[in-house]
């Protein structure tokens, strides 16, 4: 996917770290530099997020307000070897640029996602590293944390309706789990972290795969909760979530 007309692609070169590019909106082009993607640049004001994911996420205090900085880290067996390096296949195929474009499209279509601010890659030889900056969502709690804390009183139905809304906009989340759904105290919710996700024509098969992945996540959390969330509560809660999803989908919302 090519940059939208409202985006600007800023190239830079650094002999020590290779070469790379930043993509952001035209209005932010003169302001955002590659240093913004390095937590060390922000010093003590970079607050590392310690829960969920593989690490590599920070809240940084920038001239345009607080933003979420997320560095792309490898998972699985290759993580100890590759850590934050990915094979190079072209700038617009980097994980950061792909996620930026997808999130921008979803955001503009009205999907419940944070606003993307900028993305970057550093390339050296056959490998690259990447990072993305997105809107910082204040006072949020993951659905997974709410399940453990509130059990049957967690926002199961609201979660189902939220996912239906995202699916109606064609958002196929590649890793829809309980940690990638967040709510604020007012009940407003978002899906987050869209690495390897896609915008598609709404279709039963991929929607069901998203929901099955979420169900596995819910039941896994219950199993690992040391009794804080029983399997019965998780099963009943997910049934409520799915019923709310189906009802919202049937109404076209």
Secondary structure by P-SEA (a helix, b strand, c coil): ccccccbbbbbbbbcccccccccccccccccccccccccccccccccccccccccccccccccccbbbbbbbbbccccccccccccccccccccaaaaaaaaaaaaaaacccccccccccccccccccccccccccccccccaaaaaaacccccaaaaaaaaaaaaaaaccccccccccccccccccccccccccccccccccaaaaaaaaaaaaaaaaaaaaaccccccaaaaaaaaaaaaaaaaaaaaacc
